[in-house]
Amino acid sequence: MSAAPSDAGEGVTRAAKASAPAEEVPAETGAARMPEPAAPEPTPVPTLNIANLLTLSRLVLVPLFVLALFAGDGVDTTWRLIATGLFAIASATDQVDGWVARKYGLITDFGKIADPIADKALIGAALVGLSVLGELPWWVTIVIAVREIGVTLLRFWVIRHGVIPASRGGKAKTMTQILAIVVYLLPLPDGADPVRWALMGLAVLLTVVTGVDYLIRALRLRAAGRRATGS
């Protein structure tokens, strides 16, 4: 006679199944994955920030510097000292605004455009002003102006292929130009003329050499870009 299934047996079986660990379901099965949260978009850098304000202050100082330079027919000692001070302050902002922009992440497209314009406006105004006063030969002003305008045009020419970083020679050129202009602006005695000529001569030399270097690097960058694109 066959025995009927025991209720106790069934209870044991159910209990065993309930106590057994649940089988893990691989993530690749039909269960849908939860989408990963999107990364937060970076906060845009405001155009009106301290770095750009310093750049704008340099542009504002340019006409004030020119007025001080020509005040008193350009020979008044007090006004020459004021002009020298304004030029020195404006030149200092060129170093500070770049440092602030890099340190605090305040680099903007406006700053990239306005900063070199402010630099060239300041240096150009000083050179032209000194030449108009007859204290600096015009050929010096023309050589430096042609180099700066040429480098600016080269930047636009190769911008689709990349940006050429500033070299140590370019930074040395700028600092030498500033130092030479300061020495020319100061109401120094005639005995300082050899120092003026030596500094300005070095500035012109660095201006030409770095200009040629920039031209070579621009040509190489454009050639590499054209090879990469097959154009």
Buried (B, 14 or more C-beta within 10 A) or exposed (E): EEEEEEEEEEEEEEEEEEEEEEEEEEEEEEEEEEEEEEEEEEEEBEEEBEBBEBBBBBBEBBEBBBEBBBBEEBEBEEBBBBBBBBBBBBBEBBEBBBEBBEEEEBBBEBBEEBBBEBBBBBBBBBBBBBBBBEEBEEEBBEBBBEBBEBBEEBBEEBEEBEEBEEEEBBEBBBBBBBBBBBBBBBBEEEEEEEEBEEBBEBBBEBBBBBBEBBBEBBEEBBEEBEEEEEE
